[in-house]
Amino acid sequence: VVHWAVLERQRETAQRKEAESRLRRAEQFAKQVVESSIDCVNVLGLDGRVDYVSPPGARALEIHGAGQVGEHWVDLWNEEDRGRAEAAVTDARTGRIGTFQGDCRTHDGDLKSWDVRISPVRGTNGEVERLVAISRDVTELKNAQHMAVQAEKVASAGRMAATIAHEINNPLEAVTNLIYLAK
């Protein structure tokens, strides 16, 4: 009986070690996925404070050191975007996906535009325990769209000027021809 109990204990120990090894591998994989993303991944507490900023996110936000950890996430956004940021956080707290687009300054003062999705993280009991905010830097896209709008405005002004010149030129040609004939 003692021998069987020892073998059973060894089997349980081996199973526990295997389970711990699988858990460590899964944690390492999850960490690699987050750290490989080009997006800024923030983990927020239900109080809206930043608990974690992914390394790529810290680089995108030009954060040096602990940076945003412990700060209210909504307060990091430009004043005109804070209402939409708070609404997205509220959506996530209630179990929905919160979304918005907004601007914020990096720690070095550069203005960046972001497309944001905030998801609830549920615990084993199904209750929302934390929030994950994934922000994609869309600054270059927004700048390109702005430049395209400006280019279209310039092109439109050019077309209008050509139309006006054409409309003025026709009567002037007639007057010029009449003066020529009169001479």
HELIX and SHEET records of a PDB file:
HELIX    1   1 VAL A    2  SER A   36  1                                  35    
HELIX    2   2 PRO A   55  ALA A   60  1                                   6    
HELIX    3   3 TRP A   73  LEU A   76  5                                   4    
HELIX    4   4 GLU A   79  ASP A   81  5                                   3    
HELIX    5   5 ARG A   82  ARG A   93  1                                  12    
HELIX    6   6 THR A  139  ALA A  182  1                                  44    
SHEET    1   A 5 VAL A  50  VAL A  53  0                                        
SHEET    2   A 5 CYS A  40  GLY A  45 -1                                        
SHEET    3   A 5 VAL A 128  ASP A 137 -1                                        
SHEET    4   A 5 LEU A 111  ARG A 122 -1                                        
SHEET    5   A 5 GLY A  98  ARG A 105 -1                                        
END                                                                             
